[in-house]
Amino acid sequence: MKKNVGSQLALYPTPAVVIGAMNGEKPTWTLAAHIGIIGHDRVLVSLAAAHFINGAVKESKRLSINMVDEGILPQADYSGSVSGTKTDKSALFAYEVGKAGTPLIKKSPLVMECQVVDIYQSPGFESFICTLSNTYVEEEHLDEAGTINYHTLKPILFEFPTYEYLKTGEVIGKCLSFKNEEPV
Ligand SMILES: Cc1cc2nc3c(=O)[nH]c(=O)nc-3n(C[C@H](O)[C@H](O)[C@H](O)COP(=O)(O)O)c2cc1C
């Protein structure tokens, strides 16, 4: 028997990423896990409207998504614990500016430069709808065909109910490899 636990936000785990934006000459960084995929050419980043980074994102109309692995987790976690309104987070990560003008964390294994094309407003939140300008991946996580290897990349996942970080698990099968099996 399943118990109805009310209208609980339970769609976890999701990848934890550091959102970056240029705030004038300097970058600012904010940890986010409320992110999503829209179609095949857009992603969504949902940020509380009061966050410091939102102003920089709206001003530049750009943001970067920096995948978090175990190596940068301590700094990534810190970026989610203090606000740029009180603390300058610009020196938190070594970074370079990508072709599309967003700050990219050097030690992140996979980074994406995004263009903000729309903002979906909901009470207290601004969800940035973005197209993808460039994706950069550490070569050690690319196979010979150029496919990203998430087994070696090992993105960190997040879940809200216990407020914990998780590692990705084991492979249990190829997608669409179950289609000839009888449904249970
Ligand atoms: C694991 C984790 C995940 C978070 N995910 C989000 C998120 O998806 N959206 C959001 O608005 N804030 C999220 N936060 C909170 C912000 O990262 C945090 O409030 C941050 O200090 C805001 O920084 P800023 O004001 O400099 O932008 C998360 C924090 C943690 C620790």
The ligand as an SDF file (V2000), in Angstrom:
LIG
                    3D

 31 33  0  0  0  0  0  0  0  0999 V2000
   22.2280   21.2880   -2.5770 C   0  0  0  0  0  0  0  0  0  0  0  0
   21.6160   22.6420   -2.8510 C   0  0  0  0  0  0  0  0  0  0  0  0
   20.8020   22.8280   -3.9370 C   0  0  0  0  0  0  0  0  0  0  0  0
   20.2280   24.0780   -4.1980 C   0  0  0  0  0  0  0  0  0  0  0  0
   19.4040   24.2220   -5.2840 N   0  0  0  0  0  0  0  0  0  0  0  0
   18.8180   25.4090   -5.5020 C   0  0  0  0  0  0  0  0  0  0  0  0
   17.9490   25.5720   -6.6180 C   0  0  0  0  0  0  0  0  0  0  0  0
   17.7400   24.6750   -7.4400 O   0  0  0  0  0  0  0  0  0  0  0  0
   17.3480   26.7850   -6.7880 N   0  0  0  0  0  0  0  0  0  0  0  0
   17.5650   27.8260   -5.9340 C   0  0  0  0  0  0  0  0  0  0  0  0
   16.9840   28.8860   -6.1250 O   0  0  0  0  0  0  0  0  0  0  0  0
   18.4200   27.7170   -4.8800 N   0  0  0  0  0  0  0  0  0  0  0  0
   19.0560   26.5360   -4.6540 C   0  0  0  0  0  0  0  0  0  0  0  0
   19.9030   26.4040   -3.6000 N   0  0  0  0  0  0  0  0  0  0  0  0
   20.1450   27.5440   -2.7050 C   0  0  0  0  0  0  0  0  0  0  0  0
   21.1750   28.5560   -3.2650 C   0  0  0  0  0  0  0  0  0  0  0  0
   22.2870   27.9170   -3.8500 O   0  0  0  0  0  0  0  0  0  0  0  0
   21.6680   29.4580   -2.1070 C   0  0  0  0  0  0  0  0  0  0  0  0
   20.5710   30.1110   -1.4890 O   0  0  0  0  0  0  0  0  0  0  0  0
   22.7060   30.4710   -2.5340 C   0  0  0  0  0  0  0  0  0  0  0  0
   23.3440   30.9830   -1.3850 O   0  0  0  0  0  0  0  0  0  0  0  0
   22.1550   31.6450   -3.3520 C   0  0  0  0  0  0  0  0  0  0  0  0
   23.2650   32.4160   -3.7480 O   0  0  0  0  0  0  0  0  0  0  0  0
   23.1280   33.8580   -4.4320 P   0  0  0  0  0  0  0  0  0  0  0  0
   22.2110   34.7010   -3.5950 O   0  0  0  0  0  0  0  0  0  0  0  0
   24.5540   34.3830   -4.4310 O   0  0  0  0  0  0  0  0  0  0  0  0
   22.6150   33.6790   -5.8320 O   0  0  0  0  0  0  0  0  0  0  0  0
   20.5080   25.1750   -3.3350 C   0  0  0  0  0  0  0  0  0  0  0  0
   21.3700   24.9840   -2.2450 C   0  0  0  0  0  0  0  0  0  0  0  0
   21.9200   23.7480   -2.0010 C   0  0  0  0  0  0  0  0  0  0  0  0
   22.8500   23.5680   -0.8100 C   0  0  0  0  0  0  0  0  0  0  0  0
  1  2  1  0
  2  3  1  0
  2 30  2  0
  3  4  2  0
  4  5  1  0
  4 28  1  0
  5  6  2  0
  6  7  1  0
  6 13  1  0
  7  8  2  0
  7  9  1  0
  9 10  1  0
 10 11  2  0
 10 12  1  0
 12 13  2  0
 13 14  1  0
 14 15  1  0
 14 28  1  0
 15 16  1  0
 16 17  1  0
 16 18  1  0
 18 19  1  0
 18 20  1  0
 20 21  1  0
 20 22  1  0
 22 23  1  0
 23 24  1  0
 24 25  2  0
 24 26  1  0
 24 27  1  0
 28 29  2  0
 29 30  1  0
 30 31  1  0
M  END
$$$$
